[in-house]
Amino acid sequence: MNNFSTRVQNLDVTNVDRLLELFGIPAESFKDALLAGKQKHDEATEFHPVTTAGARAWQEIVGVFRQLAVEHGQGWEKDQLKGNPVLINSERGMTIVIMGGDNNTGLEREDGIQPSTKNSKGHQSQRLLHGTNLSLFQSIDEEPSSPVPVDSHQTWVFLFYLDKEKQEIRAELSLPSIDVTEFFREGKVKVSDWQERRILPAIPFDGGFDDISTPEFTDDSEFFNAEKI
């Protein structure tokens, strides 16, 4: 559970188009990228390595979302920062990084538990995510220091989760908090505290934003569930 006041906005079919106003990216681009990732996830068989489905899904979501944001968004450009595929918008002062989330992704829980990234991120992602924020990720044994930002943009995380029990994809655009309590271990960290969360409508596996179900919760493996649905 986070110790900070997180601003949460639940978007539904009546206001999901605000994504264009807020981020300069049409709502359809989010939906199409997530469904493309689900399709790639389903192509993995029992004979593939167990991480194949999740890795393929993440790769496809990254590729499709970046392409759609560049082609149909307002001022977005793709970039590669030390191995991290990102989107950058100089006009808006924003960067978007895409990550798989845990079972709390896309939910506003009554107990206040926040989602976290499912895949631990290394040092460069730590620097990318804190941007100009102070000490977003720091080892327990480290003395506080002034970070050198990868860029001065506000970095948002496009967090997603494939829930096979609920048969839906949940996602959100969230801004990491400046005071993260999860410290990295062995050079890795999970992002789990947020200043702001913009929760997207849940997408049924066989549908889109037009077929909305009320978000609820579940569990998984490395990006999504590694096993085939």
DRENRO-134707 format. One record per residue: residue in three letters; x, y, z negated of N, C-alpha, C in turn. Coordinates in nm, 3 decimals, m for minus. Last residue first. Example, Ala and Ser with C-alpha at 12.3 -4.5 7.8 and 13.67 -1.06 7.14 Angstrom:
SER | 1.285 | m0.225 | m0.708 | 1.367 | m0.106 | m0.714 | 1.290 | 0.003 | m0.787 $
ALA | 1.319 | m0.569 | m0.780 | 1.230 | m0.450 | m0.780 | 1.320 | m0.330 | m0.780 $
***
This chain:
ILE | m0.356 | m1.877 | 2.284 | m0.495 | m1.870 | 2.241 | m0.581 | m1.953 | 2.334 $
LYS | m0.044 | m2.016 | 2.191 | m0.136 | m1.977 | 2.297 | m0.278 | m1.979 | 2.245 $
GLU | 0.150 | m1.876 | 1.924 | 0.081 | m1.987 | 1.989 | m0.018 | m1.936 | 2.092 $
ALA | 0.226 | m1.633 | 1.818 | 0.315 | m1.696 | 1.914 | 0.245 | m1.809 | 1.988 $
ASN | 0.029 | m1.348 | 1.787 | 0.039 | m1.489 | 1.753 | 0.125 | m1.556 | 1.859 $
PHE | 0.265 | m1.085 | 1.860 | 0.128 | m1.130 | 1.847 | 0.139 | m1.269 | 1.785 $
PHE | 0.538 | m1.078 | 1.771 | 0.465 | m0.958 | 1.812 | 0.316 | m0.979 | 1.797 $
GLU | 0.558 | m1.336 | 1.557 | 0.638 | m1.218 | 1.586 | 0.567 | m1.107 | 1.659 $
SER | 0.228 | m1.416 | 1.423 | 0.372 | m1.443 | 1.427 | 0.441 | m1.322 | 1.487 $
ASP | m0.066 | m1.332 | 1.201 | 0.004 | m1.374 | 1.323 | 0.153 | m1.406 | 1.307 $
ASP | m0.421 | m1.275 | 1.077 | m0.274 | m1.289 | 1.064 | m0.205 | m1.341 | 1.191 $
THR | m0.707 | m1.025 | 1.009 | m0.643 | m1.160 | 1.026 | m0.489 | m1.165 | 1.014 $
PHE | m1.028 | m0.806 | 0.984 | m0.887 | m0.846 | 0.979 | m0.848 | m0.995 | 0.989 $
GLU | m1.223 | m0.583 | 1.200 | m1.202 | m0.648 | 1.072 | m1.060 | m0.705 | 1.073 $
PRO | m1.408 | m0.334 | 1.383 | m1.281 | m0.395 | 1.343 | m1.288 | m0.462 | 1.206 $
THR | m1.701 | m0.408 | 1.561 | m1.650 | m0.340 | 1.442 | m1.521 | m0.407 | 1.396 $
SER | m1.661 | m0.396 | 1.918 | m1.699 | m0.467 | 1.797 | m1.642 | m0.391 | 1.679 $
ILE | m1.769 | m0.271 | 2.232 | m1.700 | m0.250 | 2.105 | m1.755 | m0.337 | 1.994 $
ASP | m1.740 | m0.254 | 2.531 | m1.796 | m0.365 | 2.453 | m1.730 | m0.364 | 2.315 $
ASP | m1.604 | m0.049 | 2.644 | m1.750 | m0.045 | 2.658 | m1.818 | m0.152 | 2.573 $
PHE | m1.338 | m0.102 | 2.626 | m1.393 | m0.008 | 2.528 | m1.545 | 0.000 | 2.535 $
GLY | m1.374 | m0.445 | 2.732 | m1.303 | m0.319 | 2.722 | m1.367 | m0.231 | 2.619 $
GLY | m1.329 | m0.807 | 2.745 | m1.399 | m0.683 | 2.776 | m1.312 | m0.560 | 2.766 $
ASP | m1.239 | m1.040 | 2.636 | m1.294 | m1.046 | 2.771 | m1.362 | m0.915 | 2.812 $
PHE | m1.149 | m0.971 | 2.382 | m1.056 | m1.034 | 2.475 | m1.107 | m1.033 | 2.618 $
PRO | m1.265 | m0.643 | 2.291 | m1.289 | m0.788 | 2.301 | m1.194 | m0.848 | 2.404 $
ILE | m1.091 | m0.400 | 2.123 | m1.122 | m0.445 | 2.258 | m1.146 | m0.596 | 2.256 $
ALA | m1.176 | m0.147 | 1.885 | m1.130 | m0.283 | 1.912 | m1.176 | m0.324 | 2.052 $
PRO | m1.083 | 0.197 | 1.936 | m1.187 | 0.094 | 1.926 | m1.127 | m0.044 | 1.955 $
LEU | m0.791 | 0.315 | 1.755 | m0.868 | 0.295 | 1.877 | m0.979 | 0.194 | 1.854 $
ILE | m0.704 | 0.547 | 1.512 | m0.742 | 0.408 | 1.536 | m0.831 | 0.398 | 1.659 $
ARG | m0.448 | 0.727 | 1.432 | m0.560 | 0.742 | 1.524 | m0.597 | 0.601 | 1.569 $
ARG | m0.301 | 0.833 | 1.137 | m0.338 | 0.715 | 1.214 | m0.460 | 0.748 | 1.301 $
GLU | m0.025 | 0.999 | 0.982 | m0.152 | 1.003 | 1.054 | m0.174 | 0.873 | 1.128 $
GLN | 0.186 | 0.908 | 0.824 | 0.125 | 1.039 | 0.796 | m0.015 | 1.046 | 0.857 $
TRP | 0.248 | 0.582 | 0.694 | 0.208 | 0.669 | 0.804 | 0.150 | 0.801 | 0.754 $
ASP | 0.451 | 0.296 | 0.651 | 0.387 | 0.413 | 0.590 | 0.366 | 0.520 | 0.697 $
SER | 0.593 | 0.093 | 0.774 | 0.465 | 0.060 | 0.710 | 0.397 | 0.176 | 0.639 $
VAL | 0.825 | m0.068 | 0.967 | 0.762 | 0.062 | 0.948 | 0.623 | 0.036 | 0.890 $
LYS | 1.085 | m0.268 | 0.851 | 0.948 | m0.265 | 0.900 | 0.890 | m0.128 | 0.868 $
VAL | 1.425 | m0.311 | 0.959 | 1.324 | m0.248 | 0.875 | 1.187 | m0.268 | 0.936 $
LYS | 1.773 | m0.411 | 0.947 | 1.639 | m0.412 | 1.005 | 1.538 | m0.354 | 0.907 $
GLY | 2.021 | m0.446 | 0.832 | 2.012 | m0.362 | 0.950 | 1.875 | m0.357 | 1.013 $
GLU | 1.970 | m0.600 | 0.607 | 2.051 | m0.655 | 0.714 | 2.031 | m0.577 | 0.844 $
ARG | 1.682 | m0.418 | 0.547 | 1.769 | m0.524 | 0.496 | 1.840 | m0.585 | 0.616 $
PHE | 1.544 | m0.095 | 0.473 | 1.589 | m0.199 | 0.564 | 1.685 | m0.297 | 0.496 $
PHE | 1.263 | m0.029 | 0.261 | 1.402 | m0.010 | 0.297 | 1.450 | m0.126 | 0.384 $
GLU | 0.966 | 0.126 | 0.244 | 1.022 | m0.001 | 0.289 | 1.166 | 0.022 | 0.334 $
THR | 0.878 | 0.377 | 0.197 | 0.924 | 0.301 | 0.080 | 0.981 | 0.165 | 0.117 $
VAL | 0.930 | 0.685 | 0.365 | 0.899 | 0.543 | 0.375 | 0.958 | 0.467 | 0.258 $
ASP | 0.846 | 0.975 | 0.408 | 0.898 | 0.911 | 0.287 | 0.861 | 0.763 | 0.284 $
ILE | 0.726 | 1.066 | 0.634 | 0.866 | 1.108 | 0.613 | 0.928 | 1.040 | 0.492 $
SER | 0.539 | 0.815 | 0.820 | 0.555 | 0.911 | 0.711 | 0.702 | 0.949 | 0.695 $
PRO | 0.469 | 0.788 | 1.174 | 0.533 | 0.742 | 1.051 | 0.548 | 0.854 | 0.948 $
LEU | 0.161 | 0.806 | 1.326 | 0.281 | 0.885 | 1.302 | 0.344 | 0.841 | 1.171 $
SER | m0.003 | 0.597 | 1.567 | 0.022 | 0.640 | 1.430 | 0.157 | 0.709 | 1.417 $
LEU | m0.259 | 0.472 | 1.743 | m0.145 | 0.560 | 1.761 | m0.120 | 0.624 | 1.626 $
GLU | m0.366 | 0.129 | 1.756 | m0.373 | 0.264 | 1.702 | m0.249 | 0.341 | 1.744 $
ALA | m0.567 | m0.167 | 1.810 | m0.452 | m0.080 | 1.834 | m0.474 | 0.056 | 1.770 $
ARG | m0.665 | m0.505 | 1.863 | m0.677 | m0.381 | 1.788 | m0.550 | m0.298 | 1.808 $
ILE | m0.848 | m0.729 | 2.052 | m0.721 | m0.658 | 2.043 | m0.747 | m0.530 | 1.965 $
GLU | m1.022 | m1.031 | 1.954 | m1.016 | m0.890 | 1.991 | m0.873 | m0.837 | 1.980 $
GLN | m1.109 | m1.264 | 1.816 | m1.115 | m1.254 | 1.962 | m1.116 | m1.108 | 2.008 $
LYS | m1.079 | m1.314 | 1.554 | m1.186 | m1.220 | 1.588 | m1.203 | m1.203 | 1.738 $
GLU | m0.863 | m1.491 | 1.584 | m0.982 | m1.531 | 1.508 | m1.102 | m1.444 | 1.544 $
LYS | m0.667 | m1.356 | 1.722 | m0.732 | m1.469 | 1.789 | m0.856 | m1.515 | 1.715 $
ASP | m0.581 | m1.041 | 1.774 | m0.646 | m1.120 | 1.668 | m0.723 | m1.235 | 1.731 $
LEU | m0.305 | m0.863 | 1.837 | m0.396 | m0.955 | 1.904 | m0.452 | m1.051 | 1.800 $
TYR | m0.224 | m0.525 | 1.794 | m0.234 | m0.658 | 1.731 | m0.340 | m0.740 | 1.804 $
PHE | m0.009 | m0.233 | 1.812 | m0.116 | m0.320 | 1.860 | m0.110 | m0.457 | 1.794 $
LEU | 0.079 | 0.109 | 1.815 | 0.082 | m0.017 | 1.741 | m0.035 | m0.104 | 1.786 $
PHE | 0.268 | 0.346 | 1.912 | 0.152 | 0.279 | 1.970 | 0.158 | 0.135 | 1.917 $
VAL | 0.387 | 0.595 | 1.707 | 0.397 | 0.452 | 1.736 | 0.264 | 0.403 | 1.792 $
TRP | 0.544 | 0.910 | 1.775 | 0.425 | 0.831 | 1.743 | 0.448 | 0.686 | 1.782 $
THR | 0.761 | 1.156 | 1.681 | 0.754 | 1.022 | 1.739 | 0.635 | 0.944 | 1.686 $
GLN | 0.820 | 1.473 | 1.782 | 0.738 | 1.399 | 1.686 | 0.715 | 1.261 | 1.748 $
HIS | 1.160 | 1.536 | 1.893 | 1.016 | 1.520 | 1.911 | 0.950 | 1.454 | 1.790 $
SER | 1.426 | 1.558 | 1.903 | 1.359 | 1.643 | 1.805 | 1.209 | 1.632 | 1.815 $
ASP | 1.599 | 1.241 | 1.909 | 1.542 | 1.358 | 1.974 | 1.462 | 1.434 | 1.870 $
VAL | 1.759 | 1.118 | 1.722 | 1.774 | 1.080 | 1.861 | 1.714 | 1.189 | 1.948 $
PRO | 1.906 | 1.313 | 1.454 | 1.792 | 1.261 | 1.528 | 1.828 | 1.221 | 1.670 $
VAL | 2.094 | 1.227 | 1.194 | 2.113 | 1.288 | 1.325 | 2.004 | 1.233 | 1.415 $
PRO | 2.003 | 1.298 | 0.851 | 2.007 | 1.214 | 0.969 | 2.035 | 1.294 | 1.095 $
SER | 2.182 | 1.367 | 0.569 | 2.105 | 1.433 | 0.674 | 2.115 | 1.350 | 0.800 $
SER | 2.137 | 1.130 | 0.299 | 2.219 | 1.206 | 0.393 | 2.130 | 1.270 | 0.497 $
PRO | 2.149 | 0.964 | m0.014 | 2.075 | 1.044 | 0.082 | 2.169 | 1.123 | 0.171 $
GLU | 2.345 | 0.664 | m0.026 | 2.319 | 0.797 | m0.079 | 2.240 | 0.874 | 0.026 $
GLU | 2.228 | 0.324 | m0.019 | 2.283 | 0.441 | 0.046 | 2.251 | 0.569 | m0.030 $
ASP | 2.102 | 0.105 | m0.125 | 2.234 | 0.137 | m0.178 | 2.293 | 0.265 | m0.119 $
ILE | 1.870 | 0.089 | 0.021 | 1.858 | 0.112 | m0.123 | 1.992 | 0.158 | m0.181 $
SER | 1.892 | 0.266 | 0.333 | 1.921 | 0.149 | 0.251 | 1.908 | 0.186 | 0.103 $
GLN | 1.627 | 0.436 | 0.488 | 1.754 | 0.443 | 0.419 | 1.771 | 0.319 | 0.334 $
PHE | 1.429 | 0.619 | 0.701 | 1.474 | 0.484 | 0.669 | 1.611 | 0.492 | 0.606 $
LEU | 1.389 | 0.893 | 0.669 | 1.274 | 0.806 | 0.689 | 1.311 | 0.662 | 0.656 $
SER | 1.537 | 1.134 | 0.597 | 1.553 | 1.004 | 0.531 | 1.433 | 0.912 | 0.546 $
LEU | 1.326 | 1.379 | 0.730 | 1.435 | 1.350 | 0.638 | 1.427 | 1.210 | 0.582 $
ASN | 1.263 | 1.412 | 1.085 | 1.220 | 1.393 | 0.947 | 1.337 | 1.354 | 0.859 $
THR | 1.330 | 1.427 | 1.348 | 1.385 | 1.533 | 1.263 | 1.340 | 1.519 | 1.119 $
GLY | 1.319 | 1.087 | 1.388 | 1.335 | 1.213 | 1.460 | 1.399 | 1.316 | 1.371 $
HIS | 1.247 | 0.841 | 1.288 | 1.240 | 0.953 | 1.196 | 1.259 | 1.087 | 1.266 $
LEU | 1.259 | 0.677 | 1.517 | 1.131 | 0.699 | 1.450 | 1.133 | 0.815 | 1.354 $
LEU | 1.530 | 0.678 | 1.587 | 1.429 | 0.725 | 1.682 | 1.301 | 0.761 | 1.610 $
ARG | 1.647 | 0.560 | 1.366 | 1.680 | 0.699 | 1.398 | 1.576 | 0.757 | 1.492 $
GLN | 1.531 | 0.306 | 1.385 | 1.514 | 0.384 | 1.263 | 1.538 | 0.532 | 1.293 $
SER | 1.624 | 0.225 | 1.630 | 1.481 | 0.251 | 1.616 | 1.453 | 0.331 | 1.490 $
GLN | 1.893 | 0.191 | 1.562 | 1.858 | 0.293 | 1.659 | 1.709 | 0.326 | 1.652 $
HIS | 1.885 | m0.021 | 1.369 | 1.926 | 0.114 | 1.331 | 1.883 | 0.220 | 1.431 $
GLY | 1.588 | m0.225 | 1.445 | 1.725 | m0.200 | 1.407 | 1.754 | m0.053 | 1.384 $
LYS | 1.278 | m0.348 | 1.311 | 1.352 | m0.265 | 1.406 | 1.491 | m0.236 | 1.353 $
SER | 1.081 | m0.642 | 1.301 | 1.171 | m0.550 | 1.234 | 1.253 | m0.475 | 1.338 $
ASN | 0.756 | m0.669 | 1.419 | 0.895 | m0.698 | 1.449 | 0.983 | m0.595 | 1.380 $
LYS | 0.527 | m0.552 | 1.319 | 0.548 | m0.695 | 1.297 | 0.692 | m0.734 | 1.320 $
THR | 0.479 | m0.259 | 1.130 | 0.528 | m0.319 | 1.253 | 0.560 | m0.465 | 1.225 $
SER | 0.181 | m0.252 | 0.929 | 0.325 | m0.238 | 0.946 | 0.363 | m0.298 | 1.081 $
PRO | m0.106 | m0.075 | 0.795 | m0.041 | m0.170 | 0.886 | 0.110 | m0.150 | 0.886 $
GLN | m0.185 | m0.036 | 0.443 | m0.154 | 0.018 | 0.575 | m0.096 | m0.091 | 0.665 $
ILE | m0.441 | m0.057 | 0.204 | m0.324 | m0.122 | 0.265 | m0.308 | m0.074 | 0.409 $
GLY | m0.672 | 0.042 | 0.085 | m0.565 | 0.136 | 0.120 | m0.442 | 0.075 | 0.183 $
ASP | m0.892 | m0.107 | 0.042 | m0.787 | m0.116 | m0.060 | m0.666 | m0.028 | m0.027 $
GLU | m1.041 | m0.067 | 0.271 | m1.086 | m0.002 | 0.148 | m0.979 | m0.005 | 0.039 $
ARG | m0.864 | m0.004 | 0.577 | m0.905 | m0.092 | 0.469 | m0.942 | m0.016 | 0.343 $
GLU | m0.909 | 0.044 | 0.887 | m0.901 | 0.134 | 0.772 | m0.955 | 0.057 | 0.652 $
LEU | m0.724 | m0.113 | 1.147 | m0.824 | m0.122 | 1.040 | m0.801 | m0.012 | 0.937 $
GLY | m0.517 | m0.133 | 1.327 | m0.649 | m0.099 | 1.378 | m0.760 | m0.106 | 1.276 $
THR | m0.334 | m0.379 | 1.151 | m0.339 | m0.283 | 1.260 | m0.482 | m0.258 | 1.306 $
ASN | m0.317 | m0.583 | 0.977 | m0.385 | m0.462 | 0.929 | m0.395 | m0.354 | 1.036 $
ASN | m0.162 | m0.783 | 1.087 | m0.307 | m0.801 | 1.088 | m0.385 | m0.680 | 1.035 $
ASP | 0.101 | m0.582 | 1.246 | 0.050 | m0.697 | 1.170 | m0.103 | m0.696 | 1.170 $
GLY | 0.206 | m0.489 | 1.586 | 0.174 | m0.467 | 1.446 | 0.126 | m0.592 | 1.376 $
GLY | 0.454 | m0.413 | 1.830 | 0.354 | m0.504 | 1.779 | 0.332 | m0.479 | 1.631 $
MET | 0.504 | m0.085 | 1.971 | 0.544 | m0.196 | 1.883 | 0.425 | m0.286 | 1.850 $
ILE | 0.632 | 0.180 | 2.160 | 0.529 | 0.076 | 2.154 | 0.581 | m0.042 | 2.072 $
VAL | 0.665 | 0.528 | 2.108 | 0.731 | 0.398 | 2.112 | 0.624 | 0.292 | 2.088 $
ILE | 0.654 | 0.851 | 2.235 | 0.575 | 0.734 | 2.197 | 0.661 | 0.610 | 2.212 $
THR | 0.712 | 1.188 | 2.144 | 0.768 | 1.063 | 2.194 | 0.676 | 0.951 | 2.149 $
MET | 0.643 | 1.536 | 2.205 | 0.606 | 1.403 | 2.154 | 0.687 | 1.293 | 2.220 $
GLY | 0.611 | 1.798 | 2.295 | 0.704 | 1.770 | 2.186 | 0.676 | 1.635 | 2.122 $
ARG | 0.464 | 1.863 | 2.512 | 0.390 | 1.841 | 2.388 | 0.482 | 1.818 | 2.269 $
GLU | 0.674 | 1.887 | 2.698 | 0.577 | 1.995 | 2.681 | 0.503 | 1.984 | 2.548 $
SER | 0.805 | 1.642 | 2.692 | 0.875 | 1.762 | 2.645 | 0.778 | 1.876 | 2.616 $
ASN | 0.733 | 1.336 | 2.617 | 0.659 | 1.449 | 2.671 | 0.720 | 1.577 | 2.613 $
ILE | 0.832 | 1.005 | 2.679 | 0.867 | 1.136 | 2.624 | 0.786 | 1.245 | 2.695 $
LEU | 0.824 | 0.667 | 2.585 | 0.765 | 0.773 | 2.667 | 0.797 | 0.905 | 2.599 $
VAL | 1.073 | 0.402 | 2.582 | 0.984 | 0.501 | 2.521 | 0.920 | 0.587 | 2.628 $
PRO | 1.254 | 0.121 | 2.500 | 1.173 | 0.181 | 2.606 | 1.070 | 0.275 | 2.544 $
ASN | 1.564 | 0.114 | 2.357 | 1.424 | 0.129 | 2.321 | 1.347 | 0.194 | 2.436 $
GLY | 1.831 | 0.116 | 2.428 | 1.759 | m0.011 | 2.433 | 1.613 | m0.003 | 2.396 $
LYS | 1.889 | 0.393 | 2.390 | 1.966 | 0.288 | 2.323 | 1.888 | 0.156 | 2.316 $
LEU | 1.607 | 0.483 | 2.529 | 1.697 | 0.536 | 2.428 | 1.764 | 0.423 | 2.352 $
GLN | 1.473 | 0.556 | 2.823 | 1.533 | 0.442 | 2.756 | 1.633 | 0.496 | 2.658 $
ASP | 1.156 | 0.683 | 2.943 | 1.297 | 0.698 | 2.906 | 1.342 | 0.572 | 2.835 $
LYS | 0.903 | 0.834 | 3.144 | 0.962 | 0.716 | 3.079 | 1.107 | 0.746 | 3.048 $
GLU | 0.702 | 1.118 | 3.071 | 0.811 | 1.057 | 3.146 | 0.863 | 0.936 | 3.070 $
TRP | 0.403 | 1.316 | 3.092 | 0.480 | 1.207 | 3.031 | 0.587 | 1.153 | 3.126 $
GLY | 0.222 | 1.512 | 3.181 | 0.358 | 1.550 | 3.142 | 0.443 | 1.442 | 3.080 $
GLN | m0.053 | 1.345 | 3.130 | m0.017 | 1.486 | 3.148 | 0.122 | 1.513 | 3.092 $
GLY | m0.113 | 1.036 | 3.315 | m0.109 | 1.123 | 3.197 | m0.064 | 1.264 | 3.232 $
HIS | m0.085 | 0.879 | 3.537 | m0.217 | 0.938 | 3.511 | m0.221 | 1.031 | 3.390 $
GLU | 0.186 | 0.803 | 3.556 | 0.108 | 0.827 | 3.677 | m0.022 | 0.903 | 3.652 $
VAL | 0.272 | 0.777 | 3.289 | 0.347 | 0.862 | 3.381 | 0.260 | 0.901 | 3.501 $
ALA | 0.084 | 0.597 | 3.190 | 0.100 | 0.727 | 3.125 | 0.172 | 0.826 | 3.216 $
LEU | 0.122 | 0.377 | 3.358 | m0.005 | 0.448 | 3.362 | 0.006 | 0.587 | 3.298 $
GLN | 0.387 | 0.302 | 3.283 | 0.354 | 0.337 | 3.422 | 0.226 | 0.420 | 3.430 $
ARG | 0.356 | 0.248 | 3.011 | 0.446 | 0.355 | 3.054 | 0.415 | 0.399 | 3.197 $
PHE | 0.173 | 0.034 | 3.023 | 0.137 | 0.159 | 2.955 | 0.227 | 0.274 | 3.000 $
VAL | 0.318 | m0.164 | 3.163 | 0.193 | m0.110 | 3.218 | 0.159 | 0.024 | 3.155 $
GLY | 0.545 | m0.204 | 2.990 | 0.558 | m0.170 | 3.131 | 0.434 | m0.104 | 3.188 $
VAL | 0.429 | m0.262 | 2.735 | 0.526 | m0.153 | 2.752 | 0.531 | m0.108 | 2.897 $
ILE | 0.274 | m0.485 | 2.804 | 0.209 | m0.365 | 2.751 | 0.302 | m0.244 | 2.767 $
GLU | 0.478 | m0.661 | 2.883 | 0.377 | m0.617 | 2.980 | 0.307 | m0.490 | 2.932 $
GLN | 0.624 | m0.696 | 2.645 | 0.690 | m0.645 | 2.765 | 0.589 | m0.590 | 2.865 $
TRP | 0.424 | m0.808 | 2.479 | 0.485 | m0.678 | 2.447 | 0.549 | m0.615 | 2.570 $
ALA | 0.379 | m1.051 | 2.617 | 0.270 | m0.955 | 2.595 | 0.326 | m0.816 | 2.568 $
ARG | 0.627 | m1.176 | 2.601 | 0.572 | m1.139 | 2.731 | 0.462 | m1.035 | 2.718 $
ALA | 0.646 | m1.211 | 2.323 | 0.745 | m1.130 | 2.394 | 0.691 | m1.084 | 2.529 $
GLY | 0.427 | m1.380 | 2.268 | 0.435 | m1.247 | 2.209 | 0.531 | m1.156 | 2.283 $
ALA | 0.495 | m1.607 | 2.423 | 0.367 | m1.538 | 2.442 | 0.374 | m1.395 | 2.389 $
THR | 0.756 | m1.687 | 2.325 | 0.732 | m1.643 | 2.463 | 0.606 | m1.559 | 2.477 $
THR | 0.819 | m1.798 | 2.085 | 0.811 | m1.651 | 2.089 | 0.774 | m1.597 | 2.227 $
VAL | 0.839 | m2.070 | 2.129 | 0.725 | m2.020 | 2.052 | 0.711 | m1.868 | 2.055 $
PRO | 0.918 | m2.152 | 2.471 | 0.960 | m2.119 | 2.335 | 0.846 | m2.051 | 2.260 $
HIS | 0.673 | m2.361 | 2.646 | 0.759 | m2.243 | 2.635 | 0.810 | m2.228 | 2.491 $
PHE | 0.491 | m2.560 | 2.623 | 0.626 | m2.599 | 2.661 | 0.724 | m2.481 | 2.657 $
GLU | 0.243 | m2.457 | 2.581 | 0.305 | m2.524 | 2.467 | 0.449 | m2.563 | 2.496 $
THR | 0.267 | m2.148 | 2.775 | 0.214 | m2.281 | 2.744 | 0.285 | m2.339 | 2.622 $
ALA | 0.165 | m1.819 | 2.866 | 0.261 | m1.907 | 2.798 | 0.194 | m2.039 | 2.762 $
GLU | m0.046 | m1.670 | 2.952 | 0.025 | m1.749 | 3.053 | 0.127 | m1.844 | 2.990 $
ASP | m0.141 | m1.510 | 2.750 | m0.212 | m1.635 | 2.776 | m0.143 | m1.723 | 2.879 $
HIS | 0.021 | m1.286 | 2.769 | 0.028 | m1.369 | 2.649 | m0.031 | m1.507 | 2.677 $
LYS | m0.077 | m1.171 | 3.002 | 0.057 | m1.229 | 3.002 | 0.077 | m1.323 | 2.883 $
GLN | m0.328 | m1.085 | 2.901 | m0.321 | m1.180 | 3.013 | m0.184 | m1.248 | 3.018 $
LYS | m0.251 | m0.903 | 2.705 | m0.326 | m1.023 | 2.666 | m0.317 | m1.129 | 2.776 $
GLY | m0.139 | m0.705 | 2.866 | m0.055 | m0.779 | 2.773 | m0.121 | m0.907 | 2.728 $
ALA | m0.368 | m0.615 | 2.994 | m0.261 | m0.673 | 3.075 | m0.167 | m0.755 | 2.987 $
LEU | m0.503 | m0.507 | 2.777 | m0.560 | m0.624 | 2.843 | m0.458 | m0.693 | 2.933 $
LEU | m0.330 | m0.291 | 2.721 | m0.354 | m0.395 | 2.621 | m0.410 | m0.521 | 2.684 $
ALA | m0.349 | m0.139 | 2.957 | m0.220 | m0.193 | 2.915 | m0.238 | m0.307 | 2.815 $
ASP | m0.621 | m0.069 | 2.959 | m0.566 | m0.150 | 3.067 | m0.433 | m0.213 | 3.029 $
LYS | m0.640 | 0.089 | 2.721 | m0.718 | m0.034 | 2.738 | m0.655 | m0.125 | 2.843 $
PHE | m0.469 | 0.304 | 2.780 | m0.446 | 0.220 | 2.663 | m0.514 | 0.085 | 2.681 $
SER | m0.592 | 0.405 | 3.008 | m0.454 | 0.360 | 3.017 | m0.418 | 0.270 | 2.899 $
GLU | m0.841 | 0.492 | 2.924 | m0.834 | 0.373 | 3.009 | m0.692 | 0.319 | 3.019 $
ALA | m0.788 | 0.733 | 2.795 | m0.820 | 0.615 | 2.715 | m0.807 | 0.487 | 2.796 $
PRO | m0.511 | 0.919 | 2.934 | m0.650 | 0.873 | 2.938 | m0.671 | 0.747 | 2.856 $
ILE | m0.307 | 1.137 | 2.754 | m0.311 | 1.006 | 2.819 | m0.456 | 0.957 | 2.818 $
GLY | m0.269 | 1.355 | 2.590 | m0.248 | 1.372 | 2.733 | m0.242 | 1.241 | 2.808 $
PHE | m0.326 | 1.341 | 2.321 | m0.196 | 1.291 | 2.365 | m0.170 | 1.309 | 2.514 $
LEU | m0.573 | 1.473 | 2.280 | m0.474 | 1.466 | 2.173 | m0.334 | 1.433 | 2.223 $
GLU | m0.714 | 1.451 | 2.523 | m0.694 | 1.582 | 2.461 | m0.579 | 1.580 | 2.361 $
LEU | m0.709 | 1.176 | 2.558 | m0.656 | 1.263 | 2.663 | m0.625 | 1.401 | 2.607 $
LEU | m0.837 | 1.089 | 2.332 | m0.697 | 1.052 | 2.349 | m0.632 | 1.140 | 2.455 $
ARG | m1.102 | 1.145 | 2.352 | m1.019 | 1.247 | 2.288 | m0.870 | 1.214 | 2.297 $
ASP | m1.234 | 0.925 | 2.438 | m1.177 | 1.009 | 2.542 | m1.095 | 1.124 | 2.484 $
VAL | m1.352 | 0.824 | 2.213 | m1.222 | 0.768 | 2.250 | m1.155 | 0.851 | 2.360 $
ASN | m1.604 | 0.897 | 2.124 | m1.498 | 0.999 | 2.122 | m1.360 | 0.947 | 2.160 $
THR | m1.782 | 0.691 | 2.156 | m1.833 | 0.827 | 2.174 | m1.722 | 0.932 | 2.180 $
VAL | m1.654 | 0.457 | 2.095 | m1.691 | 0.480 | 2.235 | m1.737 | 0.622 | 2.260 $
ASP | m1.420 | 0.591 | 1.850 | m1.514 | 0.491 | 1.899 | m1.554 | 0.526 | 2.041 $
LEU | m1.150 | 0.633 | 1.623 | m1.209 | 0.666 | 1.752 | m1.305 | 0.555 | 1.793 $
ASN | m1.091 | 0.741 | 1.309 | m1.140 | 0.625 | 1.381 | m1.207 | 0.672 | 1.510 $
GLN | m0.818 | 0.881 | 1.162 | m0.930 | 0.913 | 1.251 | m0.967 | 0.787 | 1.327 $
VAL | m0.661 | 0.960 | 0.860 | m0.708 | 0.853 | 0.949 | m0.825 | 0.903 | 1.032 $
ARG | m0.382 | 1.063 | 0.692 | m0.499 | 1.111 | 0.764 | m0.538 | 1.007 | 0.867 $
THR | m0.271 | 0.950 | 0.382 | m0.268 | 0.928 | 0.526 | m0.396 | 0.979 | 0.590 $
SER | m0.089 | 1.038 | 0.121 | m0.221 | 1.065 | 0.176 | m0.212 | 1.055 | 0.328 $
PHE | 0.112 | 0.772 | m0.010 | 0.093 | 0.903 | 0.047 | m0.049 | 0.916 | 0.100 $
ASN | 0.199 | 0.523 | m0.068 | 0.183 | 0.614 | m0.181 | 0.149 | 0.756 | m0.135 $
ASN | 0.051 | 0.226 | 0.076 | 0.134 | 0.344 | 0.079 | 0.103 | 0.435 | m0.038 $
MET | 0.086 | m0.119 | 0.000 | 0.000 | 0.000 | 0.000 | 0.089 | 0.124 | 0.000 $
***
